[in-house]
Amino acid sequence: LGLDHRVKGSIAGGMKGWLSGKFPHLKVPQVSVKELHENIRQNGPGAWRVVDVREEEEWNEGHIESASHMNFKEMGSAASRFPVIQTDPLALVCASGNRSSTAASLLRLHGFVDVRNVTGGMNAWREAGYEVTS
């Protein structure tokens, strides 16, 4: 997942090889910032638990008001202590959508079932003109 440099192997043929071999895989659903904003507006902040996985400095510069914070680097080791039920709907956000996608994959690996990635992350949220808090 790009979190360490101790590579112990590789997939012959890359992901195409994996998929053509019909090995199991999961897709992480994507949600747009517009969908997330509408969901929060219509259903309140608890409908989807928004988790901001950026670095603390980024979080402090501004985040979605209803979001909680957990650095994506801690997601795998902290998944069992994550303060939600594994079936709770989660929307993960970072700056652009890359780290939150990795975090979503880690949570899925640890049994979380309703996890989505916020496409475009906080960059897209700000570009859409949605409010941030710090």
Disulfide bonds with the S-S distance in Angstrom:
none
